[in-house]
């Protein structure tokens, strides 16, 4: 399944825009990779120009900033809250801004897991 990244079909006034050309292969985008909690899995994706990207589809550990200058790597237990989508916490999908439960306590994700291939988080003091 592909996702097209095209211009809007209407102007800001509501008038329809006539197409100047057909769809091009370069306008196809990728479906977002949803990173879940579990044993680490990654996949490679081909890009325009022959380059490749590596994306995580599952990850089990995170780098937690405990205090300024001190970082610990811990295991992720589950996703407790996710503001991106209310169903993501139930499905254990991690995005930027998600609150995860770790062995050290609750932490908020500060990185983009699918893009950065690592989960960096900040410990939440309760």
ZIRA-V767726 format. One record per pair of residues at least 12 apart in sequence whose ideal C-beta (glycine too) atoms are under 10 Angstrom apart, sorted by the first residue. I is the first residue (numbers start at 1). J is the second residue. Records with the same first field share a line. If there is no record, write none. Layout:
BEGIN
I: J / J
END
This chain:
BEGIN
1: 31
2: 25 / 27 / 28 / 29 / 30 / 31
3: 27 / 28 / 29 / 30 / 31 / 32
4: 23 / 24 / 27 / 28 / 29
5: 26 / 27 / 28 / 29 / 30
6: 19 / 23 / 24 / 27 / 28 / 29
7: 19 / 20 / 27
25: 48
26: 48
28: 48
30: 45 / 46 / 47 / 53 / 55
32: 55 / 95 / 114
33: 45 / 53 / 55 / 56 / 57 / 113 / 114 / 115
34: 57 / 58 / 85 / 88 / 91 / 92 / 93 / 94 / 95 / 113 / 114
35: 55 / 56 / 57 / 58 / 59 / 92 / 93 / 94 / 95 / 98 / 109 / 112 / 113 / 114 / 115 / 117 / 119
36: 56 / 57 / 58 / 59 / 60 / 79 / 88 / 91 / 92 / 93 / 94 / 113
37: 58 / 59 / 60 / 62 / 75 / 76 / 77 / 78 / 79 / 91 / 92 / 93 / 94 / 100 / 101 / 119
38: 57 / 58 / 59 / 60 / 76 / 92
39: 58 / 59 / 60
40: 56 / 57 / 58 / 59 / 60 / 61 / 117
41: 55 / 56 / 57 / 58 / 59 / 60
42: 54 / 55 / 56 / 57 / 58 / 59 / 117
43: 55 / 56 / 57
53: 114 / 115 / 117
54: 117
55: 113 / 114 / 115 / 116 / 117
56: 94 / 113 / 114 / 115 / 116 / 117 / 118 / 119
57: 113 / 114
58: 92 / 94 / 113
59: 76 / 94 / 113 / 114 / 117 / 118 / 119
60: 75 / 76 / 77 / 119
61: 73 / 74 / 75 / 76 / 102 / 103 / 118 / 119
62: 74 / 75 / 76 / 94 / 100 / 102 / 103 / 104 / 107 / 109 / 111 / 113 / 118 / 119 / 120 / 121
63: 107 / 110 / 111 / 118 / 119 / 120 / 121
64: 76 / 100 / 102 / 103 / 104 / 105 / 107 / 119 / 120 / 121 / 122 / 123
65: 107 / 110 / 120 / 121 / 122 / 123
66: 104 / 105 / 107 / 122 / 123
67: 123
70: 123
71: 120 / 121
72: 102 / 103 / 104 / 123
73: 102 / 118 / 119
74: 100 / 102 / 103 / 104 / 105 / 107 / 121 / 123
75: 102 / 103 / 104
76: 92 / 94 / 100 / 101 / 102 / 103 / 107 / 109 / 119 / 121
77: 92 / 100 / 101 / 102 / 103 / 106
78: 92 / 100 / 101 / 102
79: 91 / 92 / 93 / 94 / 95 / 98 / 99 / 100 / 101 / 109
80: 92 / 98 / 99 / 100 / 101 / 106 / 107
81: 97 / 98 / 99 / 100 / 101 / 106 / 108
82: 94 / 95 / 96 / 97 / 98 / 99 / 100 / 109
83: 95 / 96 / 97 / 98 / 99
84: 96 / 97 / 98
85: 98
93: 113
94: 109 / 111 / 112 / 113 / 114 / 119 / 121
95: 109 / 112 / 113 / 114
96: 108 / 109 / 110 / 111 / 112 / 113 / 114 / 115 / 116 / 119 / 120
97: 109 / 110 / 112
98: 113 / 119 / 121
99: 121 / 124
100: 119 / 121 / 124
102: 119 / 121 / 123
104: 121 / 123
105: 123 / 124 / 125 / 126
106: 121 / 123 / 124 / 125 / 126
107: 119 / 120 / 121 / 122 / 123 / 124
108: 121 / 122 / 123 / 124
109: 121 / 122
110: 122
END
